[in-house]
Structure formats: structure tokens, C-alpha cells
Amino acid sequence: MIEIGKSARLIIVRGSDHGFYLDGENLGELLLPDRYVPDGVEQGDELDVFVYPDSEDRLIATTEKPLCEADRFGVFQVVDVNPKVGAFLDWGLPKDLLMPYREQVLPVQLGQTVVARVVVDPVTNRMIASRKLDRYLRDTFPTYREGAAVNLLVWRKTPLGFNVIVDGVHSGLLYHTDLAEPLRVGQATRGYVREIREGGRIDVGL
């Protein structure tokens, strides 16, 4: 099944004055605009594309790759702030990614680096970003063993240290007392599981 906000390998089914149409399966035919068409392709070829709504909310395909796909956490820079709708993030595509005010924990500033979740708005099918990360971090009890190596993404500073995303799915805590040097929000690093506390909270170290 082809999903909005994710990459897929699709077949070119026909040409048009504006580009090529691809077989989007459950989403129907998807336009690949001329500006994204690689040289030398023709009907019947397969292309790796990213599927998302354009500036007019039409589903299209592009051969450009975003910094982050739907249902994943990424690191973005705030490139514009609109007092009526929210902030816009650079995610590597011509159409910046909207982070509505309702999805901001605290207001963000122009030029700020933020960690956010890319999601598809269930009402509009538009791509948006959310900084309410707690709702997306898995609440099932982690199955790591003490000392297991993990990937960490720093997303929030706390009085005790830093909240980190563990392997893209769990929330963890890295204590200030374990740090040899300061960390920054958005920094990715390797670490290990120190302890899994009651309730499934993960303490990690570097």
C-alpha cells in the first residue's frame, strides 16, 4: 500500500504535458512534474519517489528526498514564523513543513533548531510537524538488556539532564552527571542502556 508522506517505487504509466503519471496503486495516478523527471526515463520504467501534497494540496510524486518521512522524528530549522498559523520548517523540499501552533509545546523562534515528528494530519491529509513528542514515543515496556547499545537523539533539556529518543521509538533520560561535555538539542549520538526503571523509563549513558 502506498502511503502519503513516504517513499515508494512506482511505475510510469503515461506521459502528459506536465510530466509523467505514476501508478500510485491505492492513491490512484500520481503526477511526477517535469522538473522532477530524470533524463532518459520512459513509460514502463520504475522510479523511487516521495509522495506528498503540493502547495495546492494535490498529491504528487517527487524524486527529491525530504530530511524526514512521515511517522519519524527529525531535526529541522525554523525558516519562517506566521503569527496566524504557526512555524515553517526546512525539511529539504520546496514546500516548507508547517508546524501549527497546536503542535508546539512552546513557541519557536526563527532560526531555531527543533526536533519534531513528521505526521500526516488525519483531517486534511497535509504533512505537518509536531513537537508534542511524548504522544508518539512508544509506551510499551522496553525489552533492552542493561548495557545494550542504542541510538540516541537529544530532544529536550530537563533539570536532570536531557530527554533523548532511543532507537527512534522510546523515551530515555541522560543525566548531567554522565556528561563530559555539553550536548545540544538535535544532536545524534550512540549510547547504552544503564537501567530500565519501574514503569519502563530508560536511563542511558554515553
C-alpha positions in Angstrom: 0.0 0.0 0.0 1.3 3.4 -0.9 1.3 5.9 2.0 1.2 9.7 2.0 4.5 11.1 3.3 6.6 8.1 2.5 8.8 6.9 -0.3 7.8 4.2 -2.8 8.9 2.6 -6.1 6.3 3.4 -8.7 5.8 2.6 -12.4 5.4 5.3 -15.0 2.0 4.6 -16.7 1.7 7.5 -19.1 3.0 10.9 -20.2 1.4 14.3 -20.1 2.1 17.9 -20.9 3.1 18.4 -17.3 5.3 15.4 -16.7 4.6 11.7 -16.1 1.8 9.9 -14.3 2.8 7.1 -12.0 0.7 4.2 -10.7 0.1 5.2 -7.1 -2.0 2.0 -6.5 -4.4 2.8 -3.7 -3.8 6.5 -4.2 -4.6 6.5 -7.9 -2.4 8.0 -10.6 0.2 10.5 -9.2 1.8 13.3 -11.3 5.6 13.5 -11.4 6.0 17.1 -12.5 8.5 17.8 -15.3 11.0 19.4 -13.0 11.5 16.1 -11.1 11.7 13.8 -14.2 15.2 12.3 -14.6 16.7 12.3 -18.1 16.0 9.3 -20.3 13.0 7.7 -18.5 10.0 6.5 -20.3 6.7 4.7 -19.9 7.1 1.4 -18.0 10.1 2.5 -16.1 10.1 2.3 -12.3 11.2 5.3 -10.2 11.9 5.8 -6.5 9.8 8.8 -5.4 8.4 10.5 -2.4 4.6 11.1 -2.2 3.2 14.2 -0.6 0.7 17.0 -1.1 2.0 20.0 -3.1 1.2 23.7 -2.3 -2.3 23.2 -3.7 -2.9 20.1 -1.6 -2.7 17.8 -4.7 -0.9 14.5 -4.2 2.2 14.4 -6.3 5.4 12.4 -6.6 8.9 13.9 -6.4 12.3 12.4 -6.9 13.7 14.8 -4.3 14.1 13.4 -0.8 12.9 15.1 2.4 15.1 15.2 5.5 12.5 13.0 7.3 9.5 11.0 6.2 6.1 10.6 7.9 6.0 8.8 11.3 9.6 9.5 12.1 11.5 12.0 14.2 13.8 14.5 12.6 15.9 17.6 13.2 14.8 20.8 11.4 15.5 24.5 11.3 12.7 27.1 11.6 12.7 29.2 8.5 9.5 31.3 9.0 7.0 32.1 11.7 3.5 33.1 10.8 1.5 34.6 13.6 -1.7 33.2 12.4 -0.9 29.5 11.6 2.4 28.5 13.1 6.1 28.0 12.1 7.5 26.6 8.9 10.4 24.2 8.9 13.0 23.4 6.3 12.7 19.7 5.5 14.5 19.6 2.2 11.6 20.1 -0.2 10.4 23.3 -2.0 7.3 23.4 0.2 8.3 24.1 3.8 6.8 21.9 6.5 4.1 23.6 8.7 4.2 23.1 12.5 0.9 24.5 13.7 0.7 26.3 17.0 -1.4 23.5 18.4 1.6 21.1 17.8 4.1 23.4 19.6 4.9 22.9 23.3 6.4 26.4 23.4 6.6 29.0 20.7 9.6 28.6 18.4 11.8 31.3 17.0 13.2 32.0 13.6 16.4 30.1 13.0 15.8 27.8 15.9 16.8 24.1 15.6 14.0 21.8 16.7 13.3 18.1 17.0 9.9 17.2 15.7 7.7 14.3 14.4 6.5 14.4 10.8 2.9 13.3 10.6 0.0 13.3 8.2 -2.9 15.4 9.5 -5.8 12.9 9.8 -8.3 15.6 8.8 -6.6 17.4 5.9 -4.1 14.7 4.8 -1.5 17.5 4.8 2.0 17.0 6.1 2.7 18.7 9.4 5.3 18.6 12.2 4.6 18.1 15.9 6.8 18.9 18.9 4.5 17.1 21.2 6.8 14.1 21.1 5.6 12.3 24.2 2.5 11.2 22.4 4.5 9.4 19.7 7.1 7.7 21.9 6.2 4.1 22.5 4.7 3.4 25.9 5.2 -0.4 25.7 7.7 -1.7 28.2 11.2 -1.8 26.6 13.0 -5.1 26.2 16.6 -3.9 26.3 19.1 -5.6 28.5 21.4 -3.5 30.6 24.4 -2.4 28.6 22.7 -2.7 25.2 24.0 -0.3 22.6 21.3 2.2 21.3 21.0 5.2 19.0 20.1 8.5 20.8 18.6 11.7 19.6 18.7 14.6 22.0 15.3 16.4 22.0 14.8 18.3 25.3 16.8 19.7 28.2 15.5 19.0 31.7 16.7 19.9 35.2 18.2 16.4 35.5 19.8 16.2 32.1 18.4 15.6 28.6 15.5 13.7 27.3 16.6 11.5 24.4 14.7 9.4 21.8 16.1 5.8 22.0 16.3 4.0 18.7 13.5 6.2 17.3 10.8 4.7 19.4 11.4 5.1 23.2 12.0 8.0 25.6 15.2 8.0 27.6 17.0 10.2 30.1 20.6 11.1 30.0 21.8 12.7 33.3 24.0 15.8 33.5 26.4 13.9 35.8 27.2 11.5 33.0 28.3 14.1 30.5 31.9 15.0 29.9 30.8 17.9 27.6 27.6 19.7 26.8 25.0 18.3 24.4 22.7 20.3 22.1 19.1 19.6 21.1 19.1 17.8 17.8 22.4 16.0 18.4 22.5 12.3 17.5 24.9 10.0 19.2 25.4 6.4 20.3 24.9 5.3 23.9 24.0 2.4 26.0 21.2 1.3 28.4 22.2 1.9 32.0 18.9 0.9 33.7 15.2 0.3 32.9 13.3 1.8 35.8 9.8 0.9 37.1 7.2 2.0 34.5 9.6 1.4 31.6 11.6 4.6 31.9 15.1 4.1 30.3 18.2 5.7 31.8 21.0 5.8 29.3 24.7 6.7 29.2 27.3 7.6 26.6 
